Amino acid sequence: MFYIGISAYYHESSVFLTDNNGTNCFLKEESFSRIKGDKNFPQRCIKFLIKKFDLKNENIKSICFYEKPFRSWWEIFSYSIKNPLQNKDFLIHHLKNFNKGSIFFYTDINKLINVSRDKIVYSSHHLSHCLYGSSLIKNISDYVYVTCDGVGEGETMSIYTINDEYKIKKIWTNFYPNSIGLLYSTITDFLGFEINEGEFKVMSLSSFGNPIYKNELKEIFDIYNFTIDIDYFEFHKNPAKSFSKKLCDVFGEPYLNITEEANFKKYANIASSAQLILENTMDNLIQKAINLSGKTKVILTGGVALNCKMIHNLSKKNIFEEMIVPPSPGDSGSAIGATNFAFLEQSKSKMLDFNTVFLGPQKKFINKIEIRDNFFTKINLTSDFAKETSAKLIKGEIIASYYGPNEVGPRSLGNTSIFCDASNRETVNKLNLKVKKREYFQPLAPVLLEEDFEKYFSINKSIVKNLEWMGTLCDAKEELYDKYSSIIHVDGTCRTQIVKDEHSLTYKILKNFKENGSDILVNTSFNISKDPVVFDLYDVYVNMKRMNINFVIMDDGLYQTKDI
Ligand SMILES: [Fe+2]
């Protein structure tokens, strides 16, 4: 029997299926539609699951939606209706979109599969975040669960505890529009980056500036009481605009071209100020969670937790014993949390428990083998193709990877990646700017064996677990500067991934790479900027041709693209 969780309609839609017996399948709608961050009802994912698992009412235990549909719609509506004339654009938009949202979740499901109504379950938004976090750990009662996002069901911050009998208690909540997540997104918009995508860019940009606007921002957001001065914003009254003229009076002109040096410096200072306010706010929120719960271990979820610079800086304050941020702390990962909610509802005394970030389908489960042979030629000369791959990497080749099960979360962790030698500055720059077409101020991330981490990096041990999925930054040691300076950000940090699993191909490639004289690879996701990560072999072929990458390592060998 399968448990299914769905997150959809607002952020990148995703579906998770598990039988709690080793069969797991996490999918994102963007993988099929090829629309980055696709938030539509994930009909393509569900069709894939129906076909692959012969899904029908009889073998489905439950389908759980990650929040309560009407509540989500109503909470935002009820805030804006308090001032109907001033907020009329937003209200008209919200009413018009009534029938496009999650209210019709059951109808949307039943267009694809006839499921009896008693199998449909609704979790709540922040609880789904929290229960994804709990699926990654064993001793659930040791932790306090903190969620912070833009908004979900009218809530913007929540604190939960779970006892040994799996009783969940919400101990504190903050409400819309008092949202540090929406403030950071508004700054993202102001600086000319896309909301929900550009927050990573603001985080990278912040390292180039100084927080000279921190006092102005503290007037806008109270970092102790977590309240916002709504006069600086328009997200509550205008669906197309996040900030008001009052914010422009503070920061000047929005959407400037940052390729001009003066604009870059100014925007870096704004980004730096927003980053500092975010970190101060989260510092106070975590302290509040620790004080209210008496727990010193923290699971942090919600879209705000994707800010890995914040995680790193929070760890330096030594206020918690441990902090774990799951690999997909935003709404996409909540499909797993929703599944966990339904599982707990039925079992009463058990939760799902995963000790891996690779919960996506195996590549061989996605593709037919004949397709591979139409597009690719196997070129390894021996059975040790990890060694042959490493030899090419050391010679300056950029090589894609497409093996094993897919990763959960926005970061490719080896199984759907592009690698190059991190000590080769020319290749690293080519990969970043020409192949991936990323912003020049965004550094690429390194990956290395766990055993080599301390040689090059330092980190507070309280956040070390997050290195397995690039969930935090760490500090570069002097030894890194000698050979690997091209992967170090301007502030001396790196978004490093460590690899521990000796059976993984990434481990074997790194082990061979080390024998060839280099310890660190660059690991970036297998996509061009603004495109979703590759999913099937068609995507692999098309993207390799577009990016001019010739070689890809798969489960059973090293392949070269054919000319067709
Ligand atoms: Fe959320």
Residues whose N, C-alpha, C, O or C-beta is under 5 A from the ligand:
A	BS01	LIG	D149 V151 G152 D331
